């Protein structure tokens, strides 16, 4: 598969984001492939920037990394609509228990 310069840049950015979260989770690429229920060859091709993963693979990688899919594509500091604090709040919210989420939502409703 031949890819152009723009596609290569997109794959590079995607691999960098995956690698950032992979390292945070202390996963090897083999562990990531296993946890994502994806072949090691698929992960290796992605890391070698030979092909884009399909949406199913991206979803499985995000599940393995325990992140919502939007976090893989979102770059902090490049969003004119959301502050870093807002993104941090979203990250923290996603780590709360169901009870914690409910309580935080109630609190935020009462603070208006």
N, C-alpha and C positions, 0 to 999 in steps of 0.2 A: 504494500500500500504506500503510495507516494502522498506525502502531505505537504501543503504549502507553508510558507513562513508564518502566517496567521494561525493556522491550525497547530503548528509546532509550538507556538507561544501559548496557546490555550492548554495544550497537553502539559507543557512545562509548568504552568501555574497550577493546574489540577494536581499534578504529581507533588509539587511543593506543599500544597495544602494537605494532601493525604499523608505525606511524610511527616509534616508537623504534628498531626494528630496521632499518627502511628508511634512516633518517638515519645510523645506525652504518655501513651499507654504502654510504653516499653514492649512493643510487639516487634518481632522480626518480620520480614516480608512473608516468610513462611507461616508464621502465626496469624498474620493478617489474612492471608489467603484461606487458611483453615477456618478462622472465625467468620470470614465473609462467605464461606461455602463456595469459594471461587478457586479455580485451578491456579496453581503457582505460575503456570505459563501466561495466564491472563494478566496477573499482577506484574510479571517480568516484562511483558510486552508494553504494558502501561508505563513502567519505570524507564524502559528504553525508548519511550516516546514513539512507539511504532504504530499505535492505534488508540482511538478513543474507546473507553469502556461503554457498554450499553447501559441504559438506565437501570436495569435490573442489577447489574454489577455495582454501579454507583450506590444504589440503595443498600445492597448487602455490605458494601464497604462502610457506609455510614452506620449501619446497624452494628457492625463489628467494632467500630470506633466509638460507639455510643454517643453519636452526635446527630442532630437533625440534619437532613440533607441540605438545608439552606446554609448551614455553617461551612460546608465544604466550598461553597461558591462565593461566600461573602468575605470581603476584605475589609477589616477594620481600618478606618481612616480614609476610605475611598467613597464613603456614602454621604452625599450632601443632605440627606434627609434624616439621618439618625446620628446621635452622638455616641461616643464610646461608652458613656455611662448607660445609655439606653440599651445598647447591645449587651453590656455587662449585666444589666438587670434581666434581660431575656435569658442569658446563660444561667444566671442564678435561679431564675424561676423554673427552668427546665430540670434543675437538679433537686427541686423540692419534692417532698412526698405529696400525695393527693390532698392530704389534710393541710399541709403547708401552703399549697397552691390556693386552696379554697380560702384559707385565712388571709393570705396576702391580697387576694382579690376583694374580699370583704373590707379589709383595711383600706385599700386604695379607693373603693367606692365611698367609704365614710370620710375620706380626706378631701373630697372635692369641694 
